Amino acid sequence: MKYENLMLRGLFAACLLVCTSVLGSMLMAFPAAAQGAASGSVTSALLASPAHCALPADGVICPRLPG
């Protein structure tokens, strides 16, 4: 009986450690896109792009007019 309790406590401690480390890594991780946007190079590229045919909120791409 004592052996089973020791095994269950060890398993609980291991699971708690794994869950805590996974939760901590999810909360502390920064995606590569957020790191690139923070540098300012993406914002300057977006400001330099033409805005006459921007993608609307519904996702339909406007056609290019010849000329």
C-alpha positions in Angstrom: 0.0 0.0 0.0 2.8 2.4 0.8 4.5 1.7 -2.5 1.4 2.6 -4.5 1.0 5.8 -2.6 4.6 6.7 -3.3 4.2 6.0 -7.0 1.0 8.0 -7.2 2.6 11.0 -5.5 5.6 10.8 -7.7 3.4 10.6 -10.8 1.4 13.6 -9.6 4.5 15.6 -9.0 5.9 14.8 -12.4 2.6 15.7 -14.1 2.4 18.9 -12.1 5.9 19.8 -13.2 5.2 19.1 -16.8 2.0 21.1 -16.9 3.6 24.0 -15.1 6.5 24.1 -17.6 4.2 23.9 -20.6 1.9 26.7 -19.2 4.9 28.8 -18.4 6.4 28.4 -21.9 3.0 29.3 -23.5 2.8 32.4 -21.4 6.4 33.6 -21.9 6.9 32.8 -25.6 6.8 35.5 -28.2 6.0 34.5 -31.8 8.4 35.4 -34.5 5.9 37.7 -36.2 5.5 39.8 -33.0 9.2 40.1 -32.6 9.6 41.2 -36.3 6.8 43.8 -35.9 8.4 45.2 -32.8 11.6 46.0 -34.7 9.8 48.5 -36.9 10.8 47.1 -40.3 7.4 45.6 -41.0 5.6 48.8 -40.1 7.8 50.9 -42.4 7.2 48.4 -45.2 3.4 48.6 -44.7 3.5 52.4 -44.7 5.4 52.5 -47.9 3.0 50.1 -49.7 0.2 51.6 -51.9 -3.1 51.8 -50.2 -5.4 52.4 -53.2 -6.4 48.7 -53.4 -6.3 47.5 -49.8 -7.8 44.2 -48.8 -11.3 44.9 -47.3 -12.5 43.3 -44.1 -14.6 40.7 -45.9 -11.5 39.2 -47.6 -12.6 39.9 -51.2 -9.6 41.1 -53.3 -10.4 44.1 -55.5 -9.5 43.7 -59.1 -6.7 45.7 -60.8 -8.0 48.2 -63.3 -6.0 48.2 -66.6 -4.3 51.5 -67.3 
